[in-house]
Amino acid sequence: QVQLVESGGGLVQPGGSLKLSCAASGFTFSNYAMGWYRQDPGKECEWVATITKAGVNPNYADSVKGRFTISRDNAKNTLYLQMNSLKPEDTAVYYCNVIVLLRGYWGQGTQVTVSS
């Protein structure tokens, strides 16, 4: 079955960087666009970025544009999110997402906390 496993989160100071990974299995990774979302407790889930199946034409939320970079390695079935210049408001649980046969799948998430 479809499985997504995020990793790479942690505690970082404002201005710091983290790189998240999402290991995918159970579907042909290279055939699907992928996305990152985030959610802070008490807030709505927020779309962060998406990337096409070929790894081109990424799109970003205005809140992260210029600071975050989404990428993928289709040979490794892995999605990435490089996060630079992190701000306290980036604190959230980050999830990767794929839609396969009209059904959305999510991983368990990885916590990112930006605090001094």
C-alpha positions in Angstrom: 0.0 0.0 0.0 1.0 3.6 -0.3 3.4 4.7 2.4 5.0 8.0 3.1 7.6 8.5 5.8 8.8 12.0 6.7 12.1 12.7 8.5 14.5 15.4 9.2 12.6 17.7 11.5 13.9 19.1 14.7 14.6 22.2 16.8 16.5 25.0 15.0 17.2 28.6 15.8 15.7 31.5 13.8 17.7 31.9 10.6 18.8 28.3 10.6 18.2 25.5 8.0 16.7 22.1 7.9 16.2 19.5 5.1 13.2 17.3 5.3 12.9 14.0 3.5 9.9 11.9 2.5 10.5 8.3 1.6 7.7 6.9 -0.6 6.7 3.3 -1.3 3.7 1.3 -2.6 3.3 3.3 -5.8 5.3 4.4 -8.8 6.8 7.5 -7.4 8.0 8.9 -10.7 4.4 9.0 -12.0 3.0 11.4 -9.5 3.3 15.0 -8.4 4.1 15.4 -4.8 3.5 18.1 -2.2 4.5 19.4 1.3 2.0 20.7 3.8 2.3 21.9 7.4 0.0 22.3 10.4 0.6 24.0 13.7 -1.8 23.0 16.5 -4.9 25.2 16.5 -4.3 26.3 12.9 -5.5 25.1 9.6 -3.4 22.8 7.4 -1.3 25.0 5.1 0.0 24.0 1.6 3.7 24.7 1.4 5.0 23.5 -2.0 4.3 21.1 -4.9 6.5 19.6 -7.6 5.7 17.8 -10.8 6.4 14.1 -11.4 9.5 15.1 -13.5 10.8 17.4 -10.8 10.2 20.7 -12.6 8.0 23.7 -12.2 7.8 23.8 -8.4 5.2 26.0 -6.8 5.4 27.6 -3.4 3.2 29.3 -0.9 4.0 33.0 -0.7 5.0 32.5 3.0 7.9 30.3 2.0 8.9 31.5 -1.5 12.5 32.3 -1.7 13.4 30.4 1.5 12.2 26.8 0.8 13.1 24.5 -2.1 11.2 21.4 -3.0 13.0 18.7 -4.9 12.8 15.0 -5.6 15.0 12.0 -6.5 12.9 9.6 -8.5 15.7 7.0 -8.4 15.5 7.0 -4.6 11.7 7.4 -4.4 12.3 10.4 -2.1 10.9 13.9 -1.8 12.8 16.7 -0.1 12.2 20.1 1.3 15.2 22.3 1.9 14.2 25.1 4.4 16.5 28.1 4.9 16.1 31.3 6.8 13.7 29.6 9.1 11.3 31.8 11.1 9.3 31.0 14.3 6.2 31.1 12.2 7.5 28.1 10.3 7.0 26.0 13.4 4.6 23.1 12.5 4.3 19.5 11.7 5.3 19.0 8.1 3.6 16.3 6.0 4.3 15.0 2.5 1.3 14.2 0.3 0.4 12.3 -2.9 -2.9 11.7 -4.6 -3.1 8.3 -6.1 -6.3 7.2 -7.9 -8.2 10.2 -6.5 -7.2 9.4 -2.9 -4.9 11.5 -0.8 -2.2 9.9 1.2 -0.2 11.5 4.1 2.8 10.5 6.2 2.9 10.7 9.9 4.6 14.0 9.8 7.8 15.5 11.2 8.0 18.3 13.7 9.9 21.4 12.9 10.3 23.9 15.8 12.0 27.2 15.2 12.9 28.9 18.5 15.8 30.6 20.2 
